[in-house]
Amino acid sequence: MSKPLKIAIAGLGTVGAGTVKLLHEQRELILRRAGRAIQVTAVSARDKSKDRGVDLSGMRWFDDPVALANEADADVVVELIGGADGAARRTVEAALAKARHVVTANKALLAHHGTTLARAAEAKGLTLAFEASVAGGIPIVKALREGLAGNRITRLYGILNGTCNYILTTMRKTGRAFGDVLTEAQKLGYAEADPSFDIDGIDAAHKLAVLTSLAFGRAVDFAGVHVEGIRHVSALDIEYAAELGYRIKLLGIARQTDHGIEQRVHPCMVPLETPIAHVEGVFNAVVAEGDFVGQTVFEGRGAGAGPTASAVVSDLIDIARGRSTATFGVPAGDLASEPTAAMERHVGPYYVRFMVVDQPGVVADIAAALRDERVSLEAVLQRARSPDEGVPLVLTTHNAEEAAMRRAISRIETLKSVIEPPRMIRIESL
Ligand SMILES: NC(=O)c1ccc[n+]([C@@H]2O[C@H](COP(=O)([O-])OP(=O)(O)OC[C@H]3O[C@@H](n4cnc5c(N)ncnc54)[C@H](OP(=O)(O)O)[C@@H]3O)[C@@H](O)[C@H]2O)c1
């Protein structure tokens, strides 16, 4: 039997403790699959006295994760601290400098520094593995990098944030308002005390930037991702979506267009008959479309100790077996660096809801602003009639250019009869 793969784990929170637990409970199975034992020799976290519900005996303790990366007796450093910079980044850089492989679950780090870190790892023949960083337990990194490697990926999209999907699902099922459901999600532990990374779409954008790099063989470009969160999705829009045959989902979408690769995260109306419309609650899903394979759909738990540890350990087994590929599927030096397509050039159908004073001529004024921008209407919905109060007026359009939609909406917003900021949600033809 070969000698054990020695690993040092920096960060013993949800994922770190989950990884220690999985490695312990599945050691016989891992031994067979990896061909050798995977042994945790050292760990690091801030508070040594905290009970983490796992047995840390025999593991050397470090208060400082960078010291762990430098000094631990380990072939691999597993970074499970989090954050784009700070301790996590210093730990990964120190580990690579010391010629140790790195496994991380940190999408923020990869979104901001992925290409640079991949170059550093590859220059030394080291592995930088990150299956756990996107969609938790779903093996989407391996699927794109290895399983679908014979395909040109034409489009990739997914529900990449379980917190947002939980909130949107609950809003739809209960008819409750966003703020109310968010507060409940925080109480249940599905949303952080500071939820902005999740609900403003940043976490999903980090993951999308990583997936785009893998799927399209280009340098990670987080700054190029167009990001909108779910704060402005209302129970009313969810109701209208249902009436029109859609569900509202926060999607991350990367697509090859004539103007380059689009990368966007925003609420979308997705047709009810598509698989992604039925991915509910905290679940994640990724759909990848390849020129030879067609459509592939992956669904599973995107977070939590068990699913995320499952992904971390799959990377460790690869390293133990000596299986390695270029970090993002092609060598980091060969990743293309063309800019992301501008959102203004996006073309697709739109849903827009205006709150208007129900007076004669309102619909004509709105239709004129759209017509002047060559936006053609598909449907107009106006349910209630109430001359004294605002009433919703809902329009859906045929394919239109984003820039034209934005110009038309800015003009409509200035009409006296429009009494609230309009709400625009893109309709995705999936
Ligand atoms: N939670 C999930 O379901 C999930 C899913 C996919 C990916 N991820 C990613 O996995 C990583 C870890 O997430 P998590 O949920 O496990 O986080 P967490 O529960 O907050 O744990 C973070 C750990 O890092 C330690 N730590 C924080 N700052 C440190 C510092 N400056 N120096 C040393 N140690 C430090 C903490 O120490 P103390 O315990 O002593 O405070 C804690 O053990 C993140 O990159 C996250 O995005 C998480």
The ligand as an SDF file (V2000), in Angstrom:
LIG
                    3D

 48 52  0  0  0  0  0  0  0  0999 V2000
  -21.0560   26.5920    4.0450 N   0  0  0  0  0  0  0  0  0  0  0  0
  -21.3020   26.0440    2.8600 C   0  0  0  0  0  0  0  0  0  0  0  0
  -22.2950   25.3450    2.6890 O   0  0  0  0  0  0  0  0  0  0  0  0
  -20.3690   26.2640    1.7120 C   0  0  0  0  0  0  0  0  0  0  0  0
  -20.6710   25.7040    0.4560 C   0  0  0  0  0  0  0  0  0  0  0  0
  -19.7830   25.8490   -0.6130 C   0  0  0  0  0  0  0  0  0  0  0  0
  -18.6250   26.5830   -0.4200 C   0  0  0  0  0  0  0  0  0  0  0  0
  -18.3650   27.1510    0.8040 N   0  0  0  0  0  0  0  0  0  0  0  0
  -17.1250   27.8900    0.9600 C   0  0  0  0  0  0  0  0  0  0  0  0
  -16.3080   27.1920    1.8880 O   0  0  0  0  0  0  0  0  0  0  0  0
  -15.5070   28.1190    2.6210 C   0  0  0  0  0  0  0  0  0  0  0  0
  -15.7550   27.9410    4.1020 C   0  0  0  0  0  0  0  0  0  0  0  0
  -17.1260   28.1590    4.3780 O   0  0  0  0  0  0  0  0  0  0  0  0
  -17.8040   27.7670    5.7840 P   0  0  0  0  0  0  0  0  0  0  0  0
  -19.2640   27.9070    5.5920 O   0  0  0  0  0  0  0  0  0  0  0  0
  -17.2570   26.5030    6.3020 O   0  0  0  0  0  0  0  0  0  0  0  0
  -17.2930   28.9930    6.6920 O   0  0  0  0  0  0  0  0  0  0  0  0
  -17.3390   29.1150    8.2690 P   0  0  0  0  0  0  0  0  0  0  0  0
  -18.2820   28.1380    8.8610 O   0  0  0  0  0  0  0  0  0  0  0  0
  -17.5010   30.5570    8.5870 O   0  0  0  0  0  0  0  0  0  0  0  0
  -15.8510   28.6560    8.7040 O   0  0  0  0  0  0  0  0  0  0  0  0
  -14.7200   29.4220    8.4570 C   0  0  0  0  0  0  0  0  0  0  0  0
  -13.5690   28.8350    9.2240 C   0  0  0  0  0  0  0  0  0  0  0  0
  -12.4030   29.6270    8.9540 O   0  0  0  0  0  0  0  0  0  0  0  0
  -11.8060   30.0320   10.1840 C   0  0  0  0  0  0  0  0  0  0  0  0
  -11.2530   31.3720    9.9920 N   0  0  0  0  0  0  0  0  0  0  0  0
  -11.9120   32.4710    9.6030 C   0  0  0  0  0  0  0  0  0  0  0  0
  -11.0680   33.5150    9.5050 N   0  0  0  0  0  0  0  0  0  0  0  0
   -9.8570   33.0620    9.8560 C   0  0  0  0  0  0  0  0  0  0  0  0
   -8.5850   33.6530    9.9790 C   0  0  0  0  0  0  0  0  0  0  0  0
   -8.3820   34.9400    9.7340 N   0  0  0  0  0  0  0  0  0  0  0  0
   -7.5660   32.8630   10.3530 N   0  0  0  0  0  0  0  0  0  0  0  0
   -7.7700   31.5520   10.6410 C   0  0  0  0  0  0  0  0  0  0  0  0
   -8.9360   30.9270   10.5270 N   0  0  0  0  0  0  0  0  0  0  0  0
   -9.9780   31.6830   10.1390 C   0  0  0  0  0  0  0  0  0  0  0  0
  -12.9060   30.0240   11.2240 C   0  0  0  0  0  0  0  0  0  0  0  0
  -12.3340   29.8390   12.5070 O   0  0  0  0  0  0  0  0  0  0  0  0
  -13.2370   29.7450   13.8460 P   0  0  0  0  0  0  0  0  0  0  0  0
  -14.1210   28.5380   13.6500 O   0  0  0  0  0  0  0  0  0  0  0  0
  -12.2900   29.5500   14.9440 O   0  0  0  0  0  0  0  0  0  0  0  0
  -14.0140   31.0120   13.9090 O   0  0  0  0  0  0  0  0  0  0  0  0
  -13.7560   28.8470   10.7390 C   0  0  0  0  0  0  0  0  0  0  0  0
  -13.2820   27.6530   11.2970 O   0  0  0  0  0  0  0  0  0  0  0  0
  -15.8840   29.5020    2.0680 C   0  0  0  0  0  0  0  0  0  0  0  0
  -15.0150   29.8510    1.0400 O   0  0  0  0  0  0  0  0  0  0  0  0
  -17.2760   29.2830    1.5180 C   0  0  0  0  0  0  0  0  0  0  0  0
  -17.6010   30.2020    0.5020 O   0  0  0  0  0  0  0  0  0  0  0  0
  -19.2050   27.0030    1.8610 C   0  0  0  0  0  0  0  0  0  0  0  0
  1  2  1  0
  2  3  2  0
  2  4  1  0
  4  5  1  0
  4 48  2  0
  5  6  2  0
  6  7  1  0
  7  8  2  0
  8  9  1  0
  8 48  1  0
  9 10  1  0
  9 46  1  0
 10 11  1  0
 11 12  1  0
 11 44  1  0
 12 13  1  0
 13 14  1  0
 14 15  2  0
 14 16  1  0
 14 17  1  0
 17 18  1  0
 18 19  2  0
 18 20  1  0
 18 21  1  0
 21 22  1  0
 22 23  1  0
 23 24  1  0
 23 42  1  0
 24 25  1  0
 25 26  1  0
 25 36  1  0
 26 27  1  0
 26 35  1  0
 27 28  2  0
 28 29  1  0
 29 30  1  0
 29 35  2  0
 30 31  1  0
 30 32  2  0
 32 33  1  0
 33 34  2  0
 34 35  1  0
 36 37  1  0
 36 42  1  0
 37 38  1  0
 38 39  2  0
 38 40  1  0
 38 41  1  0
 42 43  1  0
 44 45  1  0
 44 46  1  0
 46 47  1  0
M  CHG  2   8   1  16  -1
M  END
$$$$
